[in-house]
Structure formats: C-alpha cells, structure tokens
Amino acid sequence: MDRPAVDELTPPNRTLMGPGPSDVHPRVLRTQTTPLLGHLDPAFLELMDEIQDLLRYVYRTDNEWTFAIPGTGSAAMEAALANCVAPDETVLVPSNGYFGGRMAEMVRRLGGTPVKVEAPWGQPLDPEDVAEAFDSQEIDVVAFVHAETSTGTLQPDVPELTDIAHDEDALVIADTVTSLGGVEFRTDEWGVDVAYSASQKCLSAPPGMSPITVSERARERIEARESPSRSWYVDLSLLGEYWGEKRTYHHTAPISTTYALREALRMASEEGIEDRWERHERVAGALREGLEAMGLSLVSESWLPSLNAVYVPEGVEASAVTDGLLADHDIEVAGGLGDLAGDTLRIGCMGHSARPENVLSLLAALGDVLEGLNGDVEADAALAAARTSL
Ligand SMILES: *Cc1c(COP(=O)(O)O)cnc(C)c1O
C-alpha cells in the first residue's frame, strides 16, 4: 500500500441551512481546540454538572436524569426506546413522517410491538386518534415526534397527548431533535416522560452528544424492570451513575464534543430560552413569507419554524436545486425524504443559522437557481416580503 497523498484539511465555507447540522458559532468551535481532561477528572465532572443544569434550563425541567448521550440523535432515540420498552410491550408510534418509521423499526428490534397512529405526512397527530388507539389494545408507551424534520411539521397539543397516555398509565416519549433550543417545548409543564434531542440542530453544537431527560415516573419504571435494557451502551441506569453522584466509569466521554455542547448551551442560556424561541419564529417567519411570496407552498399544515419544507415548482427536480445552491452559492439545503423525495426542499432555520442575513442570502440564491432552471417563480417578491417581515 502506497503512502496516500492527502492534503491539509480545507473544507469549503458553507452556510448550513439544511435539516442539520446547523452552523456552529466560533465561540463553540474554539472550545474544541481546548486541551483535554480525563473523563473522571474533578474539573471535568464539574463541567458535566454545569451541562446538566444548562440542559434542565433549555428542557424546562427539574428531572434529575437530564444529561447527554455519546452519539447522535438516533443514539438518544435508541436510549429512550431501549430503556422504556421491555420485550413484548406495545408502543404507539406516529406514521406522519420519516422519523416515526425509524422509531417503529427500533421498537421491533427491541422485541416490542409498534402500533401506528395514522396521520398523513405533513399533518400532525390528532389526539382523538391517540385516544382511540387505547380502546382496542393495551399500550405501554406513546411516542411522538414534536418536530418532524421530513415534512416540517410541528406537533401541537402536547399536553393533551400526555394526559391521554397518563390516564391509561402509559409513558410518553417525545422526539425533540429539531425543536429543543429552537421551538417552545416545556418538559415538566407538558407532562412529557422522556424527551431526547441532538446537539447539531437548534442547539448548534457539532453532532455527537445528544441530550435526554427522564421524568421520575419513567425512571421508576426503568429501575423496576425485570430484564435490563437490551442495550448496554445506552442503558440509562448506567449512564445515570456516571452523570450522577456515583461517578462510576461507563464510557470515555467525548471530551471535546462535551466542551462544545457546554458552550452552545451557555450561549442558549445567555440569549434566554424564550427569546431564542422568539428569534427562531421571527427569522423563520421571514423565510416562510419569502418562500410563499416566491410562489412556493409549504408541505405542512402545522408550521415548524426550524424546518421549512416546500414543494419545488412544476418541472424542476429538487436535486438540481440543492446541487445549484451548493455549487454556486455555498448554501446547503436538503431534498425530501421518502414519498417527498424529488418534489420538495427542506430548508432549516436552526440555532446559529437562524439569522436574518442567512435568510436573505438563501432567498436571493434560491430565486437565482430556480430561474436558471426555468422554474416559474417570483424571485424579486421573495426578498421584498422577507425584508418587510424582518
Ligand atoms: C435528525 C433527526 C433524528 C436523528 O438524529 P441523528 O443525529 O441524525 O442521528 C431523529 N429525529 C428527528 C426528528 C431528526 O430530525
């Protein structure tokens, strides 16, 4: 094997406006050049405590088990399911997007039975359908996606969903991967038992450390399980011992990624969580007005500020648009997933990417690319509408 000739790392300078990762603030990037500590060093343990407090603040919770899982959002999804779902238990999962499908697949692999609550892609779940599902079978866990990234759909009525589940003694798991730190979410007030997320979406940290919070009710149920979680790596009882008082070694924490998450959370707390939700709504609101003024329509009936999914104009292939934006404008957005592949664009507005200048340059570039592809759009109207909105 010859010695490979590999150049110094010089990635292109992109603006990340896709479904994640989002742009990372220089303050957060800089922490990753900070010298490492050992994962049981008292100074590192103190920093873990700070992360727990910051996470409780952004999650709006007092839950003791509030920490970060080494891995991406899917690792946190697996942690939620592997700990809350025992073999042969039944889990209600949503059918209105791509990520509900991933949940169902994990439940199956864990030996549980997924049961779908039906709603079309682009529509939220109807609490009545959730209540009806309990009429015909025993359900142990209700899982839903608060911010469905495949369709840009926000699930409203969360307290209604949790009331229905709790009346039947079921636990509630919320996927807050694309909402935590960007869209209003209140763990305790809304009665959610387990909410997991990821670092690289609205929190704008690099991927690799994924937040999770667990209510006392869920914790008691997890600790009373007859058989341990089928996953050792994301066993919440073991992870809780490392993050809690015992400090028992479980895995080597990804030190640099932990530094970065801490700084990103510190920035969220400096901004104030409610102001941060408001910023996402304002900046993404201008993006949405611009897209609609251009003549593009949203996929979802329940708008999600952090992810705007729109149909491309007739006769235009979505991949030609994403390619053009990347090659000619250094802007990343994504095409659709599943049934929406080819026909839709997914434009993120998350964390450090959710800034007025990004929205304006994206709309200008998108108008340019669509006109170049002979799409029937009102490119100039888009910028005017977004400016007025801002
Ligand atoms: C991104 C995403 C995930 C998966 O997260 P990864 O970090 O890609 O593993 C899960 N759920 C939702 C809603 C997401 O948007």
The ligand as a Gaussian input file, in Angstrom:
#p B3LYP/6-31G(d) Opt

LIG

0 1
 C      -32.094000      14.410000      12.783000
 C      -33.212000      13.712000      13.436000
 C      -33.054000      12.489000      14.106000
 C      -31.794000      11.692000      14.046000
 O      -30.698000      12.362000      14.521000
 P      -29.219000      11.979000      14.022000
 O      -28.429000      12.994000      14.777000
 O      -29.191000      12.164000      12.550000
 O      -28.934000      10.601000      14.427000
 C      -34.139000      11.957000      14.797000
 N      -35.323000      12.589000      14.810000
 C      -35.523000      13.744000      14.170000
 C      -36.864000      14.388000      14.213000
 C      -34.479000      14.340000      13.456000
 O      -34.679000      15.486000      12.806000

